[in-house]
Amino acid sequence: MDRFTRTADIIKAYYSYKQTADSATFVKKVCSFFDFIKDESLSDADLNLLLFLANEAGIPQYYDLLKSKFTNAEIGDESINSLTMSALFHDASLIRGDSKLHRYQKHVLDSFVATQRNRYVLTAPTSFGKTFLVYEIIQKMQYQNVLLIFPAISLLSENYARLCSWEAFSDYAIHSLSEEEFDITQKNIFIFTPERFLSFMDSHQHLHFNFAFIDEVYKIDNSFVIDQETSGENERDTAYRLALEFICNLTDNMLLAGPYMALPTAETELHKSFNDFARDNGFVFLRYNQFEIVSKEYTTVKSRQQYIIDNIPVEIGSASKTQKIANIILALSSPTENTIIYCNRKSDTESYARQLLNNQELISIFQERCSAVDAPVYEIFLEHLQNTFGDDWIVLKALKGRIGIHHSLVPKYIQKEIISLFNCGALICLFSTTTITEGVNTSAKNIIITSGKKGRKNLRQFDAKNIAGRAGRFQQHYSGRVIDLNNGFEDIVNREPELLEHKNYDINAPKTDVDYQITKDQYLSGADLLEKESISLRVEASGIPTNVFNSFRVVGPKDKLLLYERIESMPWWTIEEIKRVSTKLARTNARSLHWSGFQTILNLIFPVVREEKLKQLISFRVGDQQQYSLVTVLLSSYLEGGFMSMVDYYTTRRNPPKTKDEAIRTVADFVYNVFKYHLVKYLGLFDVFFRYRVSVLENVDMGSVPGLGLLMQKLEYNALSPTARKVSDYGVPFKLIDCYDSQAEYDKEQFDAYEKRVDEQVSRLFQ
């Protein structure tokens, strides 16, 4: 379509918008017009029209991007007219301090009014800028005590670092550890994951917040988060729902947010539980899903040899999916317009990268395209990986070929650095699972879809929209390219969405005894009410104090009662054996484990363990007499030698040995999932109950009884000191955690160049 026709069409679209007030459609058309005209020669009249259109659409950033990236042309003084002035006034109305909102962010911000209780659920595309908006709300409303809930440690630490370096928040104390001291009379921002918030609440059950933000609130609905390939994913909804219910009771003003959530309407008859939640808790829905600020162009690759994608001819080549990926990257990808390849399994991200690496001619082209990118960290990062993990790891091999690999079992600091290299153009492409949708911001212009699944289950419309949302970045691109090699992805995107539900507000939804803690009686069936009453009587009869029993709420009351019965029946010699675990942990600063005592603990908690992987690790026995669980051996190795010690176990001492790639994935799963979440949960509950039981038997204060606190901190953070725990959250090489956790003087000369660079960054943030 020629320029004259496109210009005529956008003018027609403007007049249609004035008649219908369909802002979302007009935004899409304006975005598309900017994308079309960005490389054209532009006159004063063109610039006047574009400035006017961007501001009429409510996205002045469209014009800002044009000026910053595509043209040096300026509107001459003699060409300024009333439309120009009107646009400039509108633009100025969206500026707050050093930030510029778009109109729809401003609408949300204006919803927060000082004289009323403000509770909203915001659903909007990935490009909407939800987290950025939260900080504007806090600044506008000047809330004193603020709670921010993020789904992942990486997002927690990213926002912690941002707030610590932001002058606008310099009068706030920023807290990210559940055990930190604080002054409630001062201004505080608490940044937690749902699990860490629940741990925090064990000690601060009556703390009041002025404002709370919960990101990715859709995770309250189990059907949106289960990924059978990911350990621990199927219980995130429990932690999210527990946290949400407590926060609703402790907070005046709230914003719950998520991308592309399908919220019920007033007319919804079935699947209306989220409506009931909103009504009972005073929430108003803010629906902005239709505002796709960065447009998407979908191409489904079938059997043709050539496709025209965004006016670029792409030779597809053979039927091999890997060859198609290679040819698409060659045609479309550059350091400023690079490509994500979505894979449904972690092993596939590594397999596809390995296959591309076999084509040396292709890799040479990738390396040549990225050679001019100024990324001084690239070489020292590769050298660090080689020295730490060895040159036989696929992640390192891929990086040498300018290919990134990103999934949940790549160590966290490496994930972060890979995204940074990708965003600066040092990597031409990135193979990723759905980890790329977990709040990770990338500069990708293109996304290639290799599968219609997420782990072992089919993608839902919500998943597909989220994945497609990673193509194109607001204020960097006008549009993103989505290329489907699986034949059907666009159909999933256009499918009727599944409504978000809240099982604690649905009388027909099956409940567990964990749910009884936060479900009102009106949403419990008759059988549920009887069981809830029976459990309540048993808890009361147990004599366990409420503050002790309510610890670790993600474990159900029935399992708690069973565990306490087992602890209560322990003979004195078993108690003494368990005490030796605490003694050895204290003596070695959690670097050594008392095997027999720890095995006794595992035997006691085993009947209440519900996670299959942890049960298997406890059940599988090793040693000359098969007396120790595999988890005891692995945990001892981890405490004494760290992550790489466990990798060494699997690559050299296990029979048969694993490959380096398999070993690192296995160890990462243990460290970042099994140890960090599941084992900590059960050990934590055991610790509370054991110390309470000993305090009763010995008639001493519970706080004076030695426990497993050091071990739990080590498992959750891989560190003990407050600074080292924050550094670990932030994501740093293993040696830096040891350095910041060291009680003695640490020789930083043993750091390599990359570790020294990271140390300079974190020392400014955390010291």
Salt bridges, closest charged atoms under 4 A:
ASP35 OD1 - LYS38 NZ 2.86
GLU40 OE1 - ARG3 NH1 3.53
ASP46 OD2 - ARG3 NH2 2.56
GLU56 OE1 - LYS18 NZ 3.12
ASP64 OD2 - LYS100 NZ 2.65
GLU74 OE2 - LYS67 NZ 3.26
ASP91 OD1 - LYS100 NZ 3.01
ASP110 OD2 - LYS106 NZ 3.21
GLU136 OE1 - ARG96 NE 3.00
GLU158 OE2 - ARG162 NH2 3.20
ASP171 OD2 - LYS187 NZ 2.96
GLU179 OE1 - ARG725 NH1 2.66
GLU180 OE1 - HIS175 ND1 3.75
GLU180 OE1 - LYS726 NZ 3.19
GLU195 OE2 - ARG236 NE 2.68
GLU216 OE1 - LYS219 NZ 3.82
GLU229 OE1 - LYS346 NZ 3.56
GLU235 OE2 - HIS678 ND1 3.69
GLU235 OE1 - LYS681 NZ 2.88
ASP237 OD2 - ARG241 NH2 3.12
GLU245 OE2 - LYS520 NZ 3.82
ASP252 OD2 - HIS208 NE2 3.01
ASP276 OD2 - LYS272 NZ 3.19
ASP276 OD1 - ARG279 NH1 2.92
ASP280 OD1 - ARG279 NH2 3.04
ASP310 OD2 - ARG481 NE 2.96
GLU337 OE1 - ARG481 NH2 3.36
ASP348 OD1 - ARG345 NH2 3.16
GLU350 OE2 - HIS407 NE2 2.97
GLU350 OE1 - ARG665 NH1 2.42
ASP392 OD1 - LYS660 NZ 2.85
GLU438 OE2 - LYS219 NZ 3.17
ASP463 OD1 - LYS454 NZ 3.82
GLU498 OE1 - ARG460 NE 3.65
GLU501 OE2 - HIS271 ND1 2.92
ASP515 OD1 - ARG241 NH1 2.59
ASP515 OD2 - LYS503 NZ 3.21
ASP521 OD1 - LYS532 NZ 3.15
GLU531 OE2 - LYS558 NZ 2.68
ASP559 OD1 - ARG610 NH2 2.49
GLU565 OE2 - ARG538 NH2 3.94
GLU576 OE2 - LYS579 NZ 3.57
GLU577 OE1 - ARG580 NH1 2.53
GLU611 OE2 - LYS681 NZ 3.04
ASP648 OD2 - ARG653 NE 3.85
ASP661 OD2 - ARG354 NH2 2.71
ASP669 OD2 - LYS613 NZ 2.40
ASP687 OD2 - ARG691 NE 3.13
GLU698 OE2 - LYS579 NZ 2.57
GLU716 OE2 - ARG196 NE 3.33
ASP729 OD2 - ARG196 NH1 2.60
ASP752 OD2 - HIS384 ND1 2.81
GLU755 OE2 - HIS384 ND1 3.61
ASP759 OD2 - LYS748 NZ 3.04
